[in-house]
């Protein structure tokens, strides 16, 4: 495994082969963050999560009873598939894959 230098652009290549007739290759460049950049990102992410949670609770506390009932009614009126599955879907999935392989 190649050693990754942090803070610099790294080249990553891949070749995908879905069938023997066609190969697809691509190259991407990724800038690997330094440990300091990772700590900064993590701190920013945590701070945002805390603020978003405060905002969520603020909005919930500000809801009137009427608004809460309207929102609940809307959520409860969403149709739900009430039928029981007869198969796992594996056979149907394999048929889709077979058709894709032929095209």
C-alpha positions as CSV (number, residue, x, y, z in Angstrom):
1,X,0.0,0.0,0.0
2,X,1.4,3.4,-1.0
3,X,2.1,5.9,1.8
4,X,-0.2,8.9,1.6
5,X,1.3,12.4,2.1
6,X,-1.1,14.6,3.9
7,X,-1.9,18.1,2.7
8,X,-1.0,17.4,-0.9
9,X,-2.9,16.3,-3.9
10,X,-2.8,12.6,-4.4
11,X,-3.7,10.7,-7.6
12,X,-6.0,7.7,-7.4
13,X,-6.7,5.6,-10.5
14,X,-9.1,2.7,-11.0
15,X,-10.2,0.4,-13.8
16,X,-13.7,-1.0,-13.7
17,X,-14.7,-3.9,-15.7
18,X,-18.3,-4.8,-15.9
19,X,-17.8,-7.2,-18.8
20,X,-14.8,-8.6,-20.7
21,X,-15.6,-6.4,-23.8
22,X,-15.4,-3.0,-22.2
23,X,-13.0,-1.5,-19.6
24,X,-13.6,1.9,-18.0
25,X,-10.7,3.7,-16.3
26,X,-10.6,7.0,-14.5
27,X,-8.2,9.1,-12.5
28,X,-9.2,11.4,-9.7
29,X,-7.1,13.8,-7.6
30,X,-7.8,14.1,-3.9
31,X,-6.3,16.5,-1.5
32,X,-5.6,14.6,1.7
33,X,-6.2,16.9,4.8
34,X,-3.4,17.3,7.3
35,X,-4.1,16.3,10.9
36,X,-4.6,19.9,11.9
37,X,-7.1,20.4,9.1
38,X,-8.9,17.2,10.2
39,X,-9.1,18.6,13.8
40,X,-10.4,21.9,12.5
41,X,-13.1,20.2,10.4
42,X,-14.1,18.0,13.4
43,X,-14.4,21.0,15.6
44,X,-16.5,22.9,13.1
45,X,-18.7,19.8,12.6
46,X,-19.3,19.4,16.4
47,X,-20.0,23.2,16.8
48,X,-22.6,23.0,13.9
49,X,-24.2,19.9,15.4
50,X,-24.6,21.6,18.7
51,X,-26.1,24.7,17.1
52,X,-28.5,22.7,14.9
53,X,-29.7,20.8,18.0
54,X,-30.4,24.0,19.8
55,X,-32.3,25.3,16.8
56,X,-34.3,22.1,16.6
57,X,-35.4,22.4,20.2
58,X,-36.1,26.1,19.9
59,X,-38.4,25.4,16.9
60,X,-40.1,22.5,18.8
61,X,-40.7,24.7,21.9
62,X,-42.1,27.5,19.7
63,X,-44.7,25.2,18.0
64,X,-48.3,25.9,18.9
65,X,-50.6,23.0,19.7
66,X,-52.4,23.7,16.5
67,X,-49.2,23.6,14.4
68,X,-48.1,20.4,16.1
69,X,-51.5,18.7,15.4
70,X,-51.4,19.8,11.8
71,X,-47.9,18.4,11.3
72,X,-48.8,15.2,13.1
73,X,-51.9,14.8,10.9
74,X,-49.8,15.4,7.8
75,X,-47.3,12.7,8.8
76,X,-50.0,10.2,9.8
77,X,-51.8,10.7,6.4
78,X,-48.8,9.4,4.4
79,X,-49.9,6.1,2.8
80,X,-48.0,3.1,4.0
81,X,-47.7,-0.1,2.0
82,X,-49.8,-2.5,4.1
83,X,-49.1,-5.6,2.2
84,X,-46.9,-8.4,3.2
85,X,-44.0,-9.4,1.0
86,X,-44.3,-12.7,-0.7
87,X,-40.7,-12.9,-1.9
88,X,-37.4,-11.3,-0.9
89,X,-37.0,-9.7,-4.3
90,X,-33.9,-11.6,-5.1
91,X,-35.4,-13.2,-8.2
92,X,-36.6,-9.9,-9.5
93,X,-33.2,-8.3,-8.8
94,X,-31.4,-11.1,-10.7
95,X,-33.7,-10.6,-13.6
96,X,-32.8,-6.9,-13.7
97,X,-29.1,-7.7,-13.6
98,X,-29.5,-10.3,-16.4
99,X,-31.3,-7.7,-18.6
100,X,-28.6,-5.2,-17.9
101,X,-25.9,-7.7,-18.8
102,X,-27.5,-8.5,-22.1
103,X,-27.8,-4.8,-23.2
